[in-house]
Amino acid sequence: MTGPLVPPFTRETAIEKVRTAEDTWNTRDPETVSLAYTPDCHWRNRAEFVNGRDEIVAFLARKWSRELDYRLIKELWSFDGNRIAVRFAYECHDDSGNWYRSYGNENWEFDDQGIMRARYASINDLPITESERKYHWALGRRPDDHAGLSELGL
């Protein structure tokens, strides 16, 4: 890490902030993930509105009870001051074994301490076959040598 990941972001710190978020979400631990957000954080996730850490924890617990073997890759799209725009894709399956790749964009806004206070996510789901999967690392953090979104053609 180059130093504190607080605004205003440089290209280097924005990339680190995105990778830190990816790594945290890949823990699939709602309590841990919620700590990256201010206590009064506001989200729009698809058509659902989430406010505050308690609602974030409940939302993520629900999400990961349905989205099994979840693996996520995020990539920096743009940044300015205290805002970062990200594109991402994740793969998961449901309890019937149906696989999906979900693509999306997020807009993030941070407070002065580098804690996210707003997250706006737009997401589209694509059914895929198991053989079309591109994410094959063990659950948890994506290995440093695993290709990112651009390298995978996503």
C-alpha positions in Angstrom: 0.0 0.0 0.0 1.3 3.5 -0.9 -0.3 5.2 2.1 -3.7 6.1 3.4 -6.4 5.5 0.9 -8.2 8.8 1.4 -9.4 11.5 -1.0 -8.3 13.2 -3.1 -7.4 10.0 -4.9 -4.5 9.5 -7.3 -4.6 6.9 -10.0 -2.5 4.6 -7.8 -4.6 5.0 -4.6 -7.9 4.7 -6.6 -6.6 1.4 -8.1 -5.7 0.2 -4.5 -9.1 1.3 -3.2 -10.8 -0.7 -5.9 -8.7 -3.8 -5.2 -9.2 -3.5 -1.5 -13.0 -3.3 -2.1 -12.8 -6.4 -4.3 -10.8 -8.3 -1.8 -13.2 -7.4 1.0 -16.4 -8.4 -1.0 -14.7 -11.7 -1.9 -14.7 -12.6 1.8 -18.5 -12.8 1.6 -18.6 -11.6 5.2 -21.4 -9.0 5.5 -20.0 -7.6 8.8 -16.5 -7.1 7.5 -17.8 -5.6 4.2 -20.1 -3.2 6.1 -17.1 -1.6 7.8 -16.0 0.0 4.5 -19.1 2.1 4.6 -20.1 5.0 6.9 -22.7 4.2 9.5 -25.2 6.3 7.5 -24.1 5.2 4.0 -26.7 5.3 1.2 -26.8 2.6 -1.5 -28.8 2.0 -4.6 -28.3 -1.5 -5.6 -30.3 -2.3 -8.7 -33.8 -1.1 -7.6 -33.2 -1.6 -3.9 -32.3 1.2 -1.6 -30.1 0.4 1.5 -29.3 2.9 4.3 -26.7 2.4 7.0 -24.5 -0.5 8.1 -27.3 -2.6 9.6 -29.2 -2.6 6.3 -26.0 -3.3 4.4 -25.3 -6.4 6.6 -28.9 -7.7 6.1 -28.7 -7.0 2.4 -25.4 -8.8 1.9 -26.5 -11.8 4.1 -29.5 -12.2 1.9 -27.4 -11.8 -1.3 -24.8 -14.4 -0.4 -27.4 -16.9 0.8 -28.7 -17.0 -2.8 -25.5 -16.2 -4.8 -23.4 -19.3 -4.0 -19.7 -19.6 -4.8 -19.6 -15.9 -5.4 -16.4 -14.5 -7.0 -16.0 -10.9 -8.0 -13.5 -8.8 -10.0 -13.6 -5.0 -10.0 -11.7 -2.6 -12.2 -11.2 1.2 -11.9 -13.1 3.1 -14.6 -12.5 6.7 -13.5 -11.8 8.8 -10.4 -11.9 12.5 -9.4 -11.4 14.0 -5.9 -13.5 11.9 -3.5 -15.3 9.8 -6.1 -14.4 6.6 -7.9 -16.3 4.9 -10.8 -15.8 1.1 -11.1 -16.9 -1.6 -13.5 -17.2 -5.2 -12.2 -18.4 -8.6 -13.0 -19.1 -11.5 -10.6 -20.0 -15.2 -11.1 -22.1 -17.3 -8.9 -24.8 -20.0 -9.0 -28.1 -20.5 -7.3 -29.2 -23.5 -5.2 -30.3 -25.3 -8.4 -26.8 -25.1 -9.9 -27.7 -22.4 -12.5 -24.7 -20.2 -13.1 -24.7 -16.4 -13.8 -22.3 -13.7 -14.6 -23.4 -10.3 -13.4 -22.0 -7.2 -15.0 -22.2 -3.7 -13.5 -21.0 -0.3 -12.8 -20.7 1.4 -9.4 -20.3 5.1 -8.5 -18.7 5.6 -5.1 -18.3 8.7 -2.9 -16.0 8.8 0.1 -15.8 10.9 3.3 -12.5 12.6 4.3 -11.4 9.4 6.1 -11.8 7.3 3.0 -14.9 5.5 4.2 -17.6 5.2 1.5 -20.7 7.2 2.2 -22.6 6.6 -1.1 -22.7 3.6 -3.5 -24.8 3.5 -6.7 -24.8 0.2 -8.5 -26.3 -0.8 -11.8 -26.2 -4.6 -12.5 -27.3 -6.9 -15.3 -27.3 -10.7 -15.0 -26.4 -13.1 -17.8 -27.1 -16.9 -17.4 -24.0 -18.9 -18.3 -23.2 -22.6 -18.4 -20.7 -23.9 -15.9 -18.2 -24.4 -18.8 -18.5 -20.7 -19.6 -17.2 -19.7 -16.2 -14.0 -17.6 -16.2 -13.3 -17.3 -12.4 -11.8 -20.5 -11.1 -9.7 -19.5 -8.1 -10.4 -20.9 -4.6 -13.1 -18.9 -2.8 -11.7 -15.8 -1.2 -9.2 -13.2 -2.6 -8.5 -13.3 -6.3 -4.9 -14.3 -6.8 -2.6 -11.6 -8.0 -1.7 -13.6 -11.1 -5.4 -14.1 -12.1 -6.5 -12.1 -15.1 -8.7 -9.0 -14.5 -11.7 -7.9 -16.4 -9.9 -6.4 -19.4 -7.6 -9.3 -19.7 -10.6 -11.7 -19.7 -12.3 -9.7 -22.4 -15.1 -8.7 -20.0 
